[in-house]
Amino acid sequence: MELVYISALIVAIAIAVLVIYLIKTLKAATQTMEKVSTTMERMEKQVEGITSESEQLIQKTNVIADDVQHKTESLNGLFTSLKDVGDSLENVNYSFKDMSDSISRHSREQSEQVAQAVQWGNAAIDLYAKWQDRKRKKEVNQNENTYTTGG
């Protein structure tokens, strides 16, 4: 019977050791769970902070987007006006080009007319010079005839 008592004692010691290790394991698990809980609480606070900052950032972004849209709409009128000014300047440039072309054309025509007038003037001067030359030759011939004829 002693063997039964020894066996029972070994079983009791084994159960006691098992219970001790089980208690240590449960304590370690409890500490781990407490650390996880603390970490989760900190993360939750950080997430709440990030969430509130994100909401503020989104609100500011929306305000900026609205402001940009209003300014863009107000600039549309300016760009339309600038386009109209550009179109007007283009028309003025075309008018100046047409006027310049017209002036150039008239200048060429007038310079051709002036050149013709100069040519006619030169021709008239040449004719006058030839007429004068003939007149002098005629007078010289008459004077020679009067000297030679004695009269």
C-alpha positions in Angstrom: 0.0 0.0 0.0 2.8 2.1 0.4 3.2 2.2 -3.3 -0.3 3.7 -3.6 0.6 6.4 -1.2 3.9 7.1 -2.9 2.0 7.2 -6.3 -0.6 9.5 -4.8 2.1 11.7 -3.4 3.9 11.9 -6.8 0.5 12.7 -8.5 -0.2 15.4 -5.8 3.3 16.9 -6.3 2.9 16.8 -10.1 -0.5 18.5 -9.8 0.9 21.1 -7.4 3.8 21.8 -9.8 1.4 21.9 -12.7 -0.9 24.3 -10.8 2.2 26.5 -9.9 3.2 26.7 -13.6 -0.4 27.3 -14.6 -0.6 30.2 -12.1 2.6 31.7 -13.4 1.4 31.3 -16.9 -1.9 33.0 -16.1 -0.1 35.8 -14.3 2.2 36.3 -17.3 -0.9 36.3 -19.6 -2.6 38.8 -17.3 0.4 41.1 -17.4 0.6 40.8 -21.2 -3.1 41.5 -21.5 -2.7 44.6 -19.3 0.1 45.8 -21.5 -1.9 45.2 -24.6 -4.8 47.1 -23.0 -2.6 50.0 -22.1 -1.1 50.0 -25.6 -4.6 49.9 -27.1 -5.7 52.8 -25.0 -2.7 54.9 -26.1 -3.3 53.9 -29.7 -6.9 54.9 -29.4 -6.0 58.3 -28.1 -3.5 58.8 -30.9 -6.0 57.7 -33.5 -8.5 60.2 -32.0 -5.9 62.9 -32.2 -5.0 62.0 -35.8 -8.7 61.9 -36.6 -9.4 65.3 -35.2 -6.3 66.7 -37.0 -7.4 65.1 -40.2 -10.9 66.6 -39.9 -9.4 70.0 -39.3 -7.1 69.5 -42.3 -10.0 68.5 -44.5 -12.0 71.5 -43.4 -9.1 73.8 -44.2 -8.6 72.1 -47.5 -12.2 72.6 -48.4 -12.0 76.3 -47.4 -8.9 76.6 -49.6 -10.6 74.8 -52.5 -13.6 77.1 -52.3 -11.3 80.1 -52.2 -9.4 78.9 -55.2 -12.6 78.2 -57.1 -14.0 81.7 -56.3 -10.7 83.3 -57.4 -10.6 81.2 -60.5 -14.1 82.3 -61.4 -13.2 85.9 -60.8 -10.1 85.4 -63.0 -12.3 84.0 -65.8 -13.6 87.5 -66.4 -10.1 88.9 -66.5 -9.0 86.3 -69.0 -12.0 87.0 -71.1 -11.2 90.7 -71.0 -7.6 89.9 -71.9 -8.7 87.8 -74.8 -10.9 90.7 -76.0 -7.9 93.1 -75.7 -5.8 90.6 -77.6 -8.4 90.4 -80.3 -8.6 94.2 -80.5 -4.8 94.5 -80.7 -4.8 91.9 -83.4 -7.4 94.0 -85.3 -5.3 97.1 -84.8 -2.2 95.2 -86.0 -4.1 94.1 -89.1 -5.2 97.7 -89.7 -1.6 99.0 -89.3 -0.4 96.3 -91.7 -3.0 97.2 -94.2 -2.2 100.9 -93.8 1.5 100.2 -94.1 1.0 98.1 -97.2 -1.2 100.9 -98.7 1.4 103.5 -97.9 4.2 101.3 -99.4 2.1 100.8 -102.5 1.4 104.5 -102.8 5.0 105.3 -102.2 6.1 102.9 -105.0 3.5 104.4 -107.3 4.5 107.9 -106.4 8.2 107.1 -106.7 7.5 105.6 -110.1 5.7 108.8 -111.0 8.5 111.0 -109.7 11.0 108.9 -111.7 8.9 109.4 -114.8 8.7 113.1 -114.1 12.5 113.3 -113.7 12.9 111.4 -116.9 10.6 113.8 -118.7 12.4 116.7 -117.1 15.7 115.3 -118.3 14.3 114.7 -121.7 12.9 118.3 -121.8 16.3 119.7 -120.6 18.1 117.6 -123.3 15.6 118.9 -126.0 16.1 122.5 -124.7 19.9 122.1 -124.8 19.7 120.6 -128.3 17.4 123.5 -129.4 19.8 126.0 -127.9 22.7 124.3 -129.6 21.0 124.4 -133.0 20.0 128.0 -132.4 23.7 128.9 -131.7 24.9 126.9 -134.7 22.4 128.7 -136.8 23.5 132.1 -135.5 27.1 131.2 -136.0 26.4 130.1 -139.6 24.5 133.3 -140.2 27.4 135.3 -138.8 29.9 133.4 -140.9 27.7 134.0 -144.0 27.6 137.7 -143.4 31.4 137.8 -142.9 32.1 135.8 -146.0 29.6 137.6 -148.2 30.9 140.8 -147.1 27.8 142.2 -146.0 
